Amino acid sequence: MEEVGLNITPKEFKRLSKLAEEVYNIAVVIDYFCATQPDKEECYNLAPIVKYLHREADLLNAFFIDHEKDIENLNCI
């Protein structure tokens, strides 16, 4: 596991992981809404920002998914 310099408990990790998942899910919904409503000026203007948020939330969520097994292994020790 890559050392990131954070000192959090497995419980805190799970909470942050859940929050990252929720942010990702919200970004997916907003991205879909903006993509299906391009005729609305507000959605058209927000689309690039939402796409960026979606991409960044995906990376954050992937980080937690990738390191979930490492945290589970720490609980077993």
PyMOL Python script that loads the backbone (N, CA, C, O; Angstrom):
from pymol import cmd

cmd.read_pdbstr("""\
ATOM      1  N   MET A   1       0.846  -1.177   0.000  1.00  0.00           N
ATOM      2  CA  MET A   1       0.000   0.000   0.000  1.00  0.00           C
ATOM      3  C   MET A   1       0.889   1.238   0.000  1.00  0.00           C
ATOM      4  O   MET A   1       1.895   1.292   0.707  1.00  0.00           O
ATOM      5  N   GLU A   2       0.511   2.222  -0.794  1.00  0.00           N
ATOM      6  CA  GLU A   2       1.249   3.473  -0.888  1.00  0.00           C
ATOM      7  C   GLU A   2       1.031   4.309   0.374  1.00  0.00           C
ATOM      8  O   GLU A   2      -0.103   4.484   0.819  1.00  0.00           O
ATOM      9  N   GLU A   3       2.098   4.814   0.934  1.00  0.00           N
ATOM     10  CA  GLU A   3       2.008   5.642   2.142  1.00  0.00           C
ATOM     11  C   GLU A   3       1.564   7.046   1.742  1.00  0.00           C
ATOM     12  O   GLU A   3       2.207   7.687   0.911  1.00  0.00           O
ATOM     13  N   VAL A   4       0.474   7.523   2.328  1.00  0.00           N
ATOM     14  CA  VAL A   4      -0.049   8.835   1.970  1.00  0.00           C
ATOM     15  C   VAL A   4       0.107   9.855   3.087  1.00  0.00           C
ATOM     16  O   VAL A   4      -0.242  11.021   2.901  1.00  0.00           O
ATOM     17  N   GLY A   5       0.611   9.454   4.221  1.00  0.00           N
ATOM     18  CA  GLY A   5       0.858  10.387   5.303  1.00  0.00           C
ATOM     19  C   GLY A   5      -0.385  10.771   6.100  1.00  0.00           C
ATOM     20  O   GLY A   5      -0.400  11.809   6.761  1.00  0.00           O
ATOM     21  N   LEU A   6      -1.406   9.959   6.043  1.00  0.00           N
ATOM     22  CA  LEU A   6      -2.614  10.219   6.812  1.00  0.00           C
ATOM     23  C   LEU A   6      -2.693   9.243   7.967  1.00  0.00           C
ATOM     24  O   LEU A   6      -2.265   8.094   7.857  1.00  0.00           O
ATOM     25  N   ASN A   7      -3.233   9.700   9.052  1.00  0.00           N
ATOM     26  CA  ASN A   7      -3.382   8.847  10.216  1.00  0.00           C
ATOM     27  C   ASN A   7      -4.868   8.801  10.574  1.00  0.00           C
ATOM     28  O   ASN A   7      -5.338   9.561  11.421  1.00  0.00           O
ATOM     29  N   ILE A   8      -5.591   7.905   9.920  1.00  0.00           N
ATOM     30  CA  ILE A   8      -7.018   7.775  10.181  1.00  0.00           C
ATOM     31  C   ILE A   8      -7.323   6.334  10.567  1.00  0.00           C
ATOM     32  O   ILE A   8      -6.624   5.399  10.178  1.00  0.00           O
ATOM     33  N   THR A   9      -8.366   6.191  11.326  1.00  0.00           N
ATOM     34  CA  THR A   9      -8.775   4.856  11.755  1.00  0.00           C
ATOM     35  C   THR A   9      -9.561   4.186  10.629  1.00  0.00           C
ATOM     36  O   THR A   9     -10.068   4.863   9.735  1.00  0.00           O
ATOM     37  N   PRO A  10      -9.661   2.860  10.672  1.00  0.00           N
ATOM     38  CA  PRO A  10     -10.482   2.171   9.674  1.00  0.00           C
ATOM     39  C   PRO A  10     -11.925   2.679   9.661  1.00  0.00           C
ATOM     40  O   PRO A  10     -12.550   2.736   8.602  1.00  0.00           O
ATOM     41  N   LYS A  11     -12.451   3.044  10.819  1.00  0.00           N
ATOM     42  CA  LYS A  11     -13.820   3.575  10.885  1.00  0.00           C
ATOM     43  C   LYS A  11     -13.916   4.911  10.139  1.00  0.00           C
ATOM     44  O   LYS A  11     -14.873   5.153   9.404  1.00  0.00           O
ATOM     45  N   GLU A  12     -12.918   5.772  10.337  1.00  0.00           N
ATOM     46  CA  GLU A  12     -12.890   7.055   9.629  1.00  0.00           C
ATOM     47  C   GLU A  12     -12.735   6.837   8.125  1.00  0.00           C
ATOM     48  O   GLU A  12     -13.355   7.532   7.319  1.00  0.00           O
ATOM     49  N   PHE A  13     -11.898   5.865   7.758  1.00  0.00           N
ATOM     50  CA  PHE A  13     -11.704   5.548   6.345  1.00  0.00           C
ATOM     51  C   PHE A  13     -13.032   5.139   5.709  1.00  0.00           C
ATOM     52  O   PHE A  13     -13.366   5.598   4.617  1.00  0.00           O
ATOM     53  N   LYS A  14     -13.788   4.280   6.390  1.00  0.00           N
ATOM     54  CA  LYS A  14     -15.070   3.827   5.858  1.00  0.00           C
ATOM     55  C   LYS A  14     -16.046   4.987   5.721  1.00  0.00           C
ATOM     56  O   LYS A  14     -16.802   5.052   4.752  1.00  0.00           O
ATOM     57  N   ARG A  15     -16.034   5.904   6.687  1.00  0.00           N
ATOM     58  CA  ARG A  15     -16.918   7.067   6.607  1.00  0.00           C
ATOM     59  C   ARG A  15     -16.543   7.952   5.425  1.00  0.00           C
ATOM     60  O   ARG A  15     -17.415   8.391   4.676  1.00  0.00           O
ATOM     61  N   LEU A  16     -15.252   8.216   5.255  1.00  0.00           N
ATOM     62  CA  LEU A  16     -14.801   9.013   4.117  1.00  0.00           C
ATOM     63  C   LEU A  16     -15.100   8.303   2.798  1.00  0.00           C
ATOM     64  O   LEU A  16     -15.460   8.944   1.811  1.00  0.00           O
ATOM     65  N   SER A  17     -14.951   6.994   2.784  1.00  0.00           N
ATOM     66  CA  SER A  17     -15.252   6.209   1.592  1.00  0.00           C
ATOM     67  C   SER A  17     -16.725   6.339   1.223  1.00  0.00           C
ATOM     68  O   SER A  17     -17.066   6.495   0.050  1.00  0.00           O
ATOM     69  N   LYS A  18     -17.584   6.274   2.213  1.00  0.00           N
ATOM     70  CA  LYS A  18     -19.026   6.409   1.982  1.00  0.00           C
ATOM     71  C   LYS A  18     -19.357   7.802   1.445  1.00  0.00           C
ATOM     72  O   LYS A  18     -20.163   7.942   0.526  1.00  0.00           O
ATOM     73  N   LEU A  19     -18.730   8.833   2.024  1.00  0.00           N
ATOM     74  CA  LEU A  19     -18.946  10.193   1.536  1.00  0.00           C
ATOM     75  C   LEU A  19     -18.465  10.352   0.096  1.00  0.00           C
ATOM     76  O   LEU A  19     -19.139  10.993  -0.711  1.00  0.00           O
ATOM     77  N   ALA A  20     -17.314   9.779  -0.233  1.00  0.00           N
ATOM     78  CA  ALA A  20     -16.799   9.844  -1.599  1.00  0.00           C
ATOM     79  C   ALA A  20     -17.758   9.158  -2.570  1.00  0.00           C
ATOM     80  O   ALA A  20     -17.987   9.646  -3.677  1.00  0.00           O
ATOM     81  N   GLU A  21     -18.313   8.032  -2.150  1.00  0.00           N
ATOM     82  CA  GLU A  21     -19.276   7.323  -2.989  1.00  0.00           C
ATOM     83  C   GLU A  21     -20.526   8.171  -3.219  1.00  0.00           C
ATOM     84  O   GLU A  21     -21.056   8.216  -4.329  1.00  0.00           O
ATOM     85  N   GLU A  22     -20.993   8.838  -2.172  1.00  0.00           N
ATOM     86  CA  GLU A  22     -22.176   9.685  -2.308  1.00  0.00           C
ATOM     87  C   GLU A  22     -21.912  10.876  -3.230  1.00  0.00           C
ATOM     88  O   GLU A  22     -22.766  11.225  -4.045  1.00  0.00           O
ATOM     89  N   VAL A  23     -20.751  11.498  -3.112  1.00  0.00           N
ATOM     90  CA  VAL A  23     -20.391  12.603  -4.000  1.00  0.00           C
ATOM     91  C   VAL A  23     -20.332  12.114  -5.441  1.00  0.00           C
ATOM     92  O   VAL A  23     -20.822  12.786  -6.350  1.00  0.00           O
ATOM     93  N   TYR A  24     -19.734  10.948  -5.650  1.00  0.00           N
ATOM     94  CA  TYR A  24     -19.659  10.378  -6.990  1.00  0.00           C
ATOM     95  C   TYR A  24     -21.060  10.138  -7.557  1.00  0.00           C
ATOM     96  O   TYR A  24     -21.329  10.485  -8.707  1.00  0.00           O
ATOM     97  N   ASN A  25     -21.947   9.550  -6.762  1.00  0.00           N
ATOM     98  CA  ASN A  25     -23.300   9.267  -7.233  1.00  0.00           C
ATOM     99  C   ASN A  25     -24.060  10.546  -7.570  1.00  0.00           C
ATOM    100  O   ASN A  25     -24.800  10.586  -8.553  1.00  0.00           O
ATOM    101  N   ILE A  26     -23.884  11.588  -6.762  1.00  0.00           N
ATOM    102  CA  ILE A  26     -24.517  12.871  -7.050  1.00  0.00           C
ATOM    103  C   ILE A  26     -23.978  13.439  -8.357  1.00  0.00           C
ATOM    104  O   ILE A  26     -24.743  13.940  -9.181  1.00  0.00           O
ATOM    105  N   ALA A  27     -22.669  13.364  -8.548  1.00  0.00           N
ATOM    106  CA  ALA A  27     -22.066  13.872  -9.781  1.00  0.00           C
ATOM    107  C   ALA A  27     -22.585  13.121 -11.002  1.00  0.00           C
ATOM    108  O   ALA A  27     -22.806  13.726 -12.052  1.00  0.00           O
ATOM    109  N   VAL A  28     -22.783  11.818 -10.879  1.00  0.00           N
ATOM    110  CA  VAL A  28     -23.307  11.023 -11.992  1.00  0.00           C
ATOM    111  C   VAL A  28     -24.715  11.491 -12.360  1.00  0.00           C
ATOM    112  O   VAL A  28     -25.029  11.662 -13.538  1.00  0.00           O
ATOM    113  N   VAL A  29     -25.548  11.693 -11.362  1.00  0.00           N
ATOM    114  CA  VAL A  29     -26.928  12.120 -11.609  1.00  0.00           C
ATOM    115  C   VAL A  29     -26.964  13.511 -12.250  1.00  0.00           C
ATOM    116  O   VAL A  29     -27.692  13.738 -13.216  1.00  0.00           O
ATOM    117  N   ILE A  30     -26.173  14.435 -11.702  1.00  0.00           N
ATOM    118  CA  ILE A  30     -26.156  15.797 -12.256  1.00  0.00           C
ATOM    119  C   ILE A  30     -25.601  15.780 -13.685  1.00  0.00           C
ATOM    120  O   ILE A  30     -26.123  16.469 -14.561  1.00  0.00           O
ATOM    121  N   ASP A  31     -24.556  15.002 -13.915  1.00  0.00           N
ATOM    122  CA  ASP A  31     -23.977  14.896 -15.254  1.00  0.00           C
ATOM    123  C   ASP A  31     -25.010  14.362 -16.245  1.00  0.00           C
ATOM    124  O   ASP A  31     -25.139  14.878 -17.356  1.00  0.00           O
ATOM    125  N   TYR A  32     -25.733  13.340 -15.842  1.00  0.00           N
ATOM    126  CA  TYR A  32     -26.770  12.774 -16.705  1.00  0.00           C
ATOM    127  C   TYR A  32     -27.864  13.807 -16.987  1.00  0.00           C
ATOM    128  O   TYR A  32     -28.313  13.949 -18.124  1.00  0.00           O
ATOM    129  N   PHE A  33     -28.285  14.521 -15.953  1.00  0.00           N
ATOM    130  CA  PHE A  33     -29.322  15.530 -16.129  1.00  0.00           C
ATOM    131  C   PHE A  33     -28.873  16.618 -17.101  1.00  0.00           C
ATOM    132  O   PHE A  33     -29.619  17.004 -18.001  1.00  0.00           O
ATOM    133  N   CYS A  34     -27.648  17.107 -16.913  1.00  0.00           N
ATOM    134  CA  CYS A  34     -27.134  18.153 -17.810  1.00  0.00           C
ATOM    135  C   CYS A  34     -26.998  17.639 -19.243  1.00  0.00           C
ATOM    136  O   CYS A  34     -27.249  18.375 -20.197  1.00  0.00           O
ATOM    137  N   ALA A  35     -26.605  16.390 -19.389  1.00  0.00           N
ATOM    138  CA  ALA A  35     -26.435  15.818 -20.729  1.00  0.00           C
ATOM    139  C   ALA A  35     -27.771  15.629 -21.440  1.00  0.00           C
ATOM    140  O   ALA A  35     -27.837  15.715 -22.667  1.00  0.00           O
ATOM    141  N   THR A  36     -28.829  15.375 -20.686  1.00  0.00           N
ATOM    142  CA  THR A  36     -30.134  15.136 -21.308  1.00  0.00           C
ATOM    143  C   THR A  36     -30.980  16.401 -21.434  1.00  0.00           C
ATOM    144  O   THR A  36     -32.074  16.361 -21.997  1.00  0.00           O
ATOM    145  N   GLN A  37     -30.481  17.522 -20.916  1.00  0.00           N
ATOM    146  CA  GLN A  37     -31.204  18.791 -20.980  1.00  0.00           C
ATOM    147  C   GLN A  37     -30.325  19.889 -21.593  1.00  0.00           C
ATOM    148  O   GLN A  37     -30.224  20.976 -21.024  1.00  0.00           O
ATOM    149  N   PRO A  38     -29.688  19.626 -22.741  1.00  0.00           N
ATOM    150  CA  PRO A  38     -28.761  20.628 -23.288  1.00  0.00           C
ATOM    151  C   PRO A  38     -29.465  21.903 -23.772  1.00  0.00           C
ATOM    152  O   PRO A  38     -28.826  22.941 -23.941  1.00  0.00           O
ATOM    153  N   ASP A  39     -30.775  21.820 -23.992  1.00  0.00           N
ATOM    154  CA  ASP A  39     -31.503  23.004 -24.453  1.00  0.00           C
ATOM    155  C   ASP A  39     -31.707  24.036 -23.352  1.00  0.00           C
ATOM    156  O   ASP A  39     -31.987  25.200 -23.642  1.00  0.00           O
ATOM    157  N   LYS A  40     -31.574  23.632 -22.111  1.00  0.00           N
ATOM    158  CA  LYS A  40     -31.675  24.572 -20.992  1.00  0.00           C
ATOM    159  C   LYS A  40     -30.319  25.260 -20.829  1.00  0.00           C
ATOM    160  O   LYS A  40     -29.291  24.605 -20.661  1.00  0.00           O
ATOM    161  N   GLU A  41     -30.338  26.575 -20.882  1.00  0.00           N
ATOM    162  CA  GLU A  41     -29.090  27.330 -20.860  1.00  0.00           C
ATOM    163  C   GLU A  41     -28.254  27.050 -19.609  1.00  0.00           C
ATOM    164  O   GLU A  41     -27.029  26.953 -19.684  1.00  0.00           O
ATOM    165  N   GLU A  42     -28.922  26.922 -18.461  1.00  0.00           N
ATOM    166  CA  GLU A  42     -28.192  26.665 -17.220  1.00  0.00           C
ATOM    167  C   GLU A  42     -27.432  25.348 -17.289  1.00  0.00           C
ATOM    168  O   GLU A  42     -26.279  25.268 -16.865  1.00  0.00           O
ATOM    169  N   CYS A  43     -28.080  24.314 -17.826  1.00  0.00           N
ATOM    170  CA  CYS A  43     -27.422  23.002 -17.958  1.00  0.00           C
ATOM    171  C   CYS A  43     -26.270  23.083 -18.950  1.00  0.00           C
ATOM    172  O   CYS A  43     -25.211  22.495 -18.731  1.00  0.00           O
ATOM    173  N   TYR A  44     -26.480  23.804 -20.027  1.00  0.00           N
ATOM    174  CA  TYR A  44     -25.431  23.967 -21.032  1.00  0.00           C
ATOM    175  C   TYR A  44     -24.205  24.640 -20.407  1.00  0.00           C
ATOM    176  O   TYR A  44     -23.070  24.233 -20.656  1.00  0.00           O
ATOM    177  N   ASN A  45     -24.448  25.676 -19.590  1.00  0.00           N
ATOM    178  CA  ASN A  45     -23.342  26.399 -18.958  1.00  0.00           C
ATOM    179  C   ASN A  45     -22.657  25.568 -17.874  1.00  0.00           C
ATOM    180  O   ASN A  45     -21.446  25.681 -17.680  1.00  0.00           O
ATOM    181  N   LEU A  46     -23.413  24.744 -17.176  1.00  0.00           N
ATOM    182  CA  LEU A  46     -22.852  23.936 -16.090  1.00  0.00           C
ATOM    183  C   LEU A  46     -22.178  22.647 -16.572  1.00  0.00           C
ATOM    184  O   LEU A  46     -21.374  22.064 -15.845  1.00  0.00           O
ATOM    185  N   ALA A  47     -22.491  22.210 -17.759  1.00  0.00           N
ATOM    186  CA  ALA A  47     -22.011  20.911 -18.248  1.00  0.00           C
ATOM    187  C   ALA A  47     -20.497  20.706 -18.097  1.00  0.00           C
ATOM    188  O   ALA A  47     -20.092  19.657 -17.597  1.00  0.00           O
ATOM    189  N   PRO A  48     -19.650  21.649 -18.501  1.00  0.00           N
ATOM    190  CA  PRO A  48     -18.201  21.413 -18.344  1.00  0.00           C
ATOM    191  C   PRO A  48     -17.773  21.279 -16.882  1.00  0.00           C
ATOM    192  O   PRO A  48     -16.892  20.481 -16.561  1.00  0.00           O
ATOM    193  N   ILE A  49     -18.392  22.053 -16.006  1.00  0.00           N
ATOM    194  CA  ILE A  49     -18.062  21.992 -14.585  1.00  0.00           C
ATOM    195  C   ILE A  49     -18.508  20.655 -14.005  1.00  0.00           C
ATOM    196  O   ILE A  49     -17.786  20.033 -13.226  1.00  0.00           O
ATOM    197  N   VAL A  50     -19.687  20.228 -14.385  1.00  0.00           N
ATOM    198  CA  VAL A  50     -20.222  18.956 -13.899  1.00  0.00           C
ATOM    199  C   VAL A  50     -19.375  17.792 -14.405  1.00  0.00           C
ATOM    200  O   VAL A  50     -19.113  16.848 -13.660  1.00  0.00           O
ATOM    201  N   LYS A  51     -18.947  17.850 -15.661  1.00  0.00           N
ATOM    202  CA  LYS A  51     -18.091  16.784 -16.202  1.00  0.00           C
ATOM    203  C   LYS A  51     -16.783  16.705 -15.415  1.00  0.00           C
ATOM    204  O   LYS A  51     -16.297  15.615 -15.114  1.00  0.00           O
ATOM    205  N   TYR A  52     -16.221  17.864 -15.086  1.00  0.00           N
ATOM    206  CA  TYR A  52     -14.992  17.892 -14.296  1.00  0.00           C
ATOM    207  C   TYR A  52     -15.244  17.305 -12.900  1.00  0.00           C
ATOM    208  O   TYR A  52     -14.462  16.481 -12.425  1.00  0.00           O
ATOM    209  N   LEU A  53     -16.322  17.724 -12.252  1.00  0.00           N
ATOM    210  CA  LEU A  53     -16.672  17.193 -10.942  1.00  0.00           C
ATOM    211  C   LEU A  53     -16.869  15.683 -10.990  1.00  0.00           C
ATOM    212  O   LEU A  53     -16.410  14.961 -10.105  1.00  0.00           O
ATOM    213  N   HIS A  54     -17.549  15.212 -12.022  1.00  0.00           N
ATOM    214  CA  HIS A  54     -17.786  13.775 -12.200  1.00  0.00           C
ATOM    215  C   HIS A  54     -16.456  13.027 -12.316  1.00  0.00           C
ATOM    216  O   HIS A  54     -16.265  11.991 -11.678  1.00  0.00           O
ATOM    217  N   ARG A  55     -15.549  13.550 -13.124  1.00  0.00           N
ATOM    218  CA  ARG A  55     -14.242  12.912 -13.327  1.00  0.00           C
ATOM    219  C   ARG A  55     -13.432  12.878 -12.029  1.00  0.00           C
ATOM    220  O   ARG A  55     -12.841  11.853 -11.689  1.00  0.00           O
ATOM    221  N   GLU A  56     -13.406  14.000 -11.305  1.00  0.00           N
ATOM    222  CA  GLU A  56     -12.651  14.066 -10.059  1.00  0.00           C
ATOM    223  C   GLU A  56     -13.277  13.188  -8.971  1.00  0.00           C
ATOM    224  O   GLU A  56     -12.562  12.538  -8.208  1.00  0.00           O
ATOM    225  N   ALA A  57     -14.607  13.171  -8.900  1.00  0.00           N
ATOM    226  CA  ALA A  57     -15.288  12.320  -7.922  1.00  0.00           C
ATOM    227  C   ALA A  57     -15.038  10.848  -8.236  1.00  0.00           C
ATOM    228  O   ALA A  57     -14.931  10.025  -7.327  1.00  0.00           O
ATOM    229  N   ASP A  58     -14.948  10.523  -9.509  1.00  0.00           N
ATOM    230  CA  ASP A  58     -14.644   9.149  -9.913  1.00  0.00           C
ATOM    231  C   ASP A  58     -13.257   8.738  -9.428  1.00  0.00           C
ATOM    232  O   ASP A  58     -13.076   7.627  -8.928  1.00  0.00           O
ATOM    233  N   LEU A  59     -12.288   9.622  -9.574  1.00  0.00           N
ATOM    234  CA  LEU A  59     -10.924   9.332  -9.096  1.00  0.00           C
ATOM    235  C   LEU A  59     -10.888   9.169  -7.578  1.00  0.00           C
ATOM    236  O   LEU A  59     -10.223   8.272  -7.060  1.00  0.00           O
ATOM    237  N   LEU A  60     -11.600  10.030  -6.878  1.00  0.00           N
ATOM    238  CA  LEU A  60     -11.651   9.941  -5.419  1.00  0.00           C
ATOM    239  C   LEU A  60     -12.299   8.640  -4.973  1.00  0.00           C
ATOM    240  O   LEU A  60     -11.786   7.952  -4.090  1.00  0.00           O
ATOM    241  N   ASN A  61     -13.414   8.311  -5.579  1.00  0.00           N
ATOM    242  CA  ASN A  61     -14.111   7.073  -5.235  1.00  0.00           C
ATOM    243  C   ASN A  61     -13.239   5.851  -5.549  1.00  0.00           C
ATOM    244  O   ASN A  61     -13.208   4.889  -4.781  1.00  0.00           O
ATOM    245  N   ALA A  62     -12.538   5.897  -6.675  1.00  0.00           N
ATOM    246  CA  ALA A  62     -11.652   4.790  -7.055  1.00  0.00           C
ATOM    247  C   ALA A  62     -10.524   4.615  -6.039  1.00  0.00           C
ATOM    248  O   ALA A  62     -10.134   3.488  -5.734  1.00  0.00           O
ATOM    249  N   PHE A  63      -9.998   5.725  -5.514  1.00  0.00           N
ATOM    250  CA  PHE A  63      -8.955   5.648  -4.493  1.00  0.00           C
ATOM    251  C   PHE A  63      -9.449   4.841  -3.294  1.00  0.00           C
ATOM    252  O   PHE A  63      -8.753   3.947  -2.812  1.00  0.00           O
ATOM    253  N   PHE A  64     -10.630   5.154  -2.823  1.00  0.00           N
ATOM    254  CA  PHE A  64     -11.171   4.458  -1.656  1.00  0.00           C
ATOM    255  C   PHE A  64     -11.463   2.993  -1.967  1.00  0.00           C
ATOM    256  O   PHE A  64     -11.233   2.120  -1.129  1.00  0.00           O
ATOM    257  N   ILE A  65     -11.963   2.726  -3.155  1.00  0.00           N
ATOM    258  CA  ILE A  65     -12.221   1.338  -3.544  1.00  0.00           C
ATOM    259  C   ILE A  65     -10.914   0.559  -3.601  1.00  0.00           C
ATOM    260  O   ILE A  65     -10.837  -0.574  -3.126  1.00  0.00           O
ATOM    261  N   ASP A  66      -9.881   1.175  -4.188  1.00  0.00           N
ATOM    262  CA  ASP A  66      -8.579   0.507  -4.318  1.00  0.00           C
ATOM    263  C   ASP A  66      -7.941   0.198  -2.963  1.00  0.00           C
ATOM    264  O   ASP A  66      -7.246  -0.809  -2.828  1.00  0.00           O
ATOM    265  N   HIS A  67      -8.164   1.037  -1.975  1.00  0.00           N
ATOM    266  CA  HIS A  67      -7.516   0.871  -0.673  1.00  0.00           C
ATOM    267  C   HIS A  67      -8.408   0.221   0.376  1.00  0.00           C
ATOM    268  O   HIS A  67      -7.993   0.046   1.522  1.00  0.00           O
ATOM    269  N   GLU A  68      -9.612  -0.134  -0.002  1.00  0.00           N
ATOM    270  CA  GLU A  68     -10.539  -0.755   0.946  1.00  0.00           C
ATOM    271  C   GLU A  68      -9.995  -2.075   1.492  1.00  0.00           C
ATOM    272  O   GLU A  68     -10.116  -2.345   2.687  1.00  0.00           O
ATOM    273  N   LYS A  69      -9.402  -2.893   0.635  1.00  0.00           N
ATOM    274  CA  LYS A  69      -8.846  -4.180   1.077  1.00  0.00           C
ATOM    275  C   LYS A  69      -7.692  -3.968   2.048  1.00  0.00           C
ATOM    276  O   LYS A  69      -7.529  -4.741   2.992  1.00  0.00           O
ATOM    277  N   ASP A  70      -6.889  -2.928   1.826  1.00  0.00           N
ATOM    278  CA  ASP A  70      -5.773  -2.644   2.728  1.00  0.00           C
ATOM    279  C   ASP A  70      -6.283  -2.333   4.135  1.00  0.00           C
ATOM    280  O   ASP A  70      -5.693  -2.774   5.121  1.00  0.00           O
ATOM    281  N   ILE A  71      -7.352  -1.591   4.227  1.00  0.00           N
ATOM    282  CA  ILE A  71      -7.931  -1.238   5.525  1.00  0.00           C
ATOM    283  C   ILE A  71      -8.538  -2.474   6.175  1.00  0.00           C
ATOM    284  O   ILE A  71      -8.393  -2.672   7.381  1.00  0.00           O
ATOM    285  N   GLU A  72      -9.214  -3.305   5.391  1.00  0.00           N
ATOM    286  CA  GLU A  72      -9.779  -4.543   5.926  1.00  0.00           C
ATOM    287  C   GLU A  72      -8.681  -5.441   6.478  1.00  0.00           C
ATOM    288  O   GLU A  72      -8.878  -6.091   7.505  1.00  0.00           O
ATOM    289  N   ASN A  73      -7.526  -5.489   5.817  1.00  0.00           N
ATOM    290  CA  ASN A  73      -6.407  -6.280   6.292  1.00  0.00           C
ATOM    291  C   ASN A  73      -5.861  -5.746   7.608  1.00  0.00           C
ATOM    292  O   ASN A  73      -5.413  -6.523   8.451  1.00  0.00           O
ATOM    293  N   LEU A  74      -5.893  -4.425   7.798  1.00  0.00           N
ATOM    294  CA  LEU A  74      -5.436  -3.836   9.053  1.00  0.00           C
ATOM    295  C   LEU A  74      -6.356  -4.235  10.209  1.00  0.00           C
ATOM    296  O   LEU A  74      -5.898  -4.412  11.338  1.00  0.00           O
ATOM    297  N   ASN A  75      -7.635  -4.373   9.929  1.00  0.00           N
ATOM    298  CA  ASN A  75      -8.593  -4.779  10.969  1.00  0.00           C
ATOM    299  C   ASN A  75      -8.320  -6.199  11.441  1.00  0.00           C
ATOM    300  O   ASN A  75      -8.623  -6.540  12.584  1.00  0.00           O
ATOM    301  N   CYS A  76      -7.751  -7.029  10.577  1.00  0.00           N
ATOM    302  CA  CYS A  76      -7.500  -8.427  10.928  1.00  0.00           C
ATOM    303  C   CYS A  76      -6.265  -8.582  11.803  1.00  0.00           C
ATOM    304  O   CYS A  76      -6.100  -9.616  12.450  1.00  0.00           O
ATOM    305  N   ILE A  77      -5.400  -7.586  11.837  1.00  0.00           N
ATOM    306  CA  ILE A  77      -4.138  -7.683  12.590  1.00  0.00           C
ATOM    307  C   ILE A  77      -4.384  -7.478  14.068  1.00  0.00           C
ATOM    308  O   ILE A  77      -3.444  -7.524  14.862  1.00  0.00           O
TER     309      ILE A  77
END
""", "prot")
cmd.dss("prot")
cmd.show_as("cartoon", "prot")
cmd.util.cbc("prot")
cmd.orient("prot")
